[in-house]
Amino acid sequence: MKQPEIDWANIGFGYIATDYNVRCAYRNGEWGEIEVSSSELINIHMAATSLHYGQEAFEGLKAYRCPDGKVRVFRDDENAARLQSTCRGILMPEVPTELFQEMVTRVVRLNERFVPPYESGATLYIRPLLIGTSAQVGVHPASEYLFLMFVTPVGPYFKGGFSTNPYVITRDYDRSAPLGTGIYKVGGNYAASLKANKIAHDMGYSCEFYLDAKEKKYIDECGAANFFGIKNNTYVTPASTSILPSITNKSLMQIAEDLGLKVERRQIPEEELATFEEAGACGTAAVISPIERIDDPTTGKSYVFSKDGKPGPISTRLYNTIRNIQYGIEPDIHGWTRVVIE
Ligand SMILES: *Cc1c(COP(=O)(O)O)cnc(C)c1O
């Protein structure tokens, strides 16, 4: 197998072309056969519902080259289940879990030479995408869909090691409405967040931080990641009807419990931020991105979680534990990983 000439440790989070993607079409009420493609393009009708009415959903997960030489994926059954929930939410046909997992296995095996080496800290990001493809000018769900998966190597999230970042509360924009599509992984939520995200970046912050859309009183999400805070040996994460259910957060809640922490999932008023000893943003990309501070420009308050730029001890322990499970280093007691290449 010819190895691609890639400087694995410095590739960042962009797009690098790989050899193949896998596709499956839905027509006449059923899913077809899995097809392998070497084209990076899709041919789509100009009146497709995905282009006009946002009938599109995606997922994101990673394949890890482990120290034992195997390639593992983490909880892809959970990504399949979340995509099914998204499908029910925006009236698309559900992708069965077996089809989803078969496509994950095939797309990773077909692009094995792009799975970065363990030592580099880089991983192979897997992007499943489901789009309505049939033509329709009226606002109705499509009758035909395309489900595809491509992969791209992504660099280590923390180049200078696991470190903290500043966030800023936004009151001028909402990512999603209380009874909207925030709980589904659809592109529309991202479109809604682009402006707030740019403003936060322009102000020198790592990301925007959302309060609940209705009362602007409770913590919602950290950009496109879930929030957690740590205090009194307790892992606290918000309960809300507009947060995307993160698989990383779900896993961290279990690990926190395994490590003897209490876990609370409830509304978190903004002022409670002042009481946390540590805080973090979590998701597949960074696993945990520890929060240095959260500024609220409206009130002038600044909630500081790290004074020296270093992550707190519990965040570090959670981070190391989940990473060691993903890389097959610690026993996978919950059966979260699946070997896709022996
Ligand atoms: C994908 C995503 C997350 C993180 O979910 P993971 O399953 O942990 O990767 C969090 N928030 C939003 C808005 C997302 O789209």
The ligand as an SDF file (V2000), in Angstrom:
LIG
                    3D

 15 15  0  0  0  0  0  0  0  0999 V2000
  -21.9300   17.3460   16.4930 C   0  0  0  0  0  0  0  0  0  0  0  0
  -22.2700   18.3600   17.4960 C   0  0  0  0  0  0  0  0  0  0  0  0
  -21.8700   18.2480   18.8490 C   0  0  0  0  0  0  0  0  0  0  0  0
  -20.9460   17.1680   19.3390 C   0  0  0  0  0  0  0  0  0  0  0  0
  -21.4600   15.8780   19.2310 O   0  0  0  0  0  0  0  0  0  0  0  0
  -20.4860   14.6350   19.3180 P   0  0  0  0  0  0  0  0  0  0  0  0
  -21.3780   13.4590   19.0620 O   0  0  0  0  0  0  0  0  0  0  0  0
  -19.9120   14.5950   20.6670 O   0  0  0  0  0  0  0  0  0  0  0  0
  -19.4560   14.8140   18.2680 O   0  0  0  0  0  0  0  0  0  0  0  0
  -22.3010   19.2030   19.7580 C   0  0  0  0  0  0  0  0  0  0  0  0
  -23.0820   20.2480   19.3590 N   0  0  0  0  0  0  0  0  0  0  0  0
  -23.4670   20.3980   18.0760 C   0  0  0  0  0  0  0  0  0  0  0  0
  -24.3060   21.5630   17.7030 C   0  0  0  0  0  0  0  0  0  0  0  0
  -23.0760   19.4670   17.1000 C   0  0  0  0  0  0  0  0  0  0  0  0
  -23.4620   19.6360   15.8350 O   0  0  0  0  0  0  0  0  0  0  0  0
  1  2  1  0
  2  3  1  0
  2 14  2  0
  3  4  1  0
  3 10  2  0
  4  5  1  0
  5  6  1  0
  6  7  2  0
  6  8  1  0
  6  9  1  0
 10 11  1  0
 11 12  2  0
 12 13  1  0
 12 14  1  0
 14 15  1  0
M  END
$$$$
